Amino acid sequence: MAEFLFVLHTDDNEKAARCFQFSRIAHEKGHGVNIFLVDDGVHWAVKGKDGSQKTITGDCPADYLPYLEENGICTGVCTPCAKGRDLDEAAFLGNMQLDTGGNLIDMAATAQVFNF
């Protein structure tokens, strides 16, 4: 099976929905999946973030985030991006943790990368 890395750099609802949707699909198909949140995308790591706003296709990030958390899909959160926005790792969803750019590059070296 393939390895996929999904990188989300924005707080945009539609881009987040697609990132999380495709992450779920890849995982359900048995592929290796990692997600990395950078820039304003780090806001999606916070528990209680409202992800219920529907996209033009009728879905929303909240349709996918519980699956990703329940299945332990490893999600790295850019440390300087989170710290610069005063986000505390203690407030993150269970599958999300602070991570480094070095790890992002290592994952990208062996995966197919999708950017949102």
Secondary structure, DSSP 8 states (H G I E B T S, - for coil): --EEEEEE----HHHHHHHHHHHHHHHHTT-EEEEEE-GGGGGGGBTT-------TTS--GGGTHHHHHHTT--EEEEHHHHHHTT--GGGB-TTEEEE-HHHHHHHHHTSEEEE-
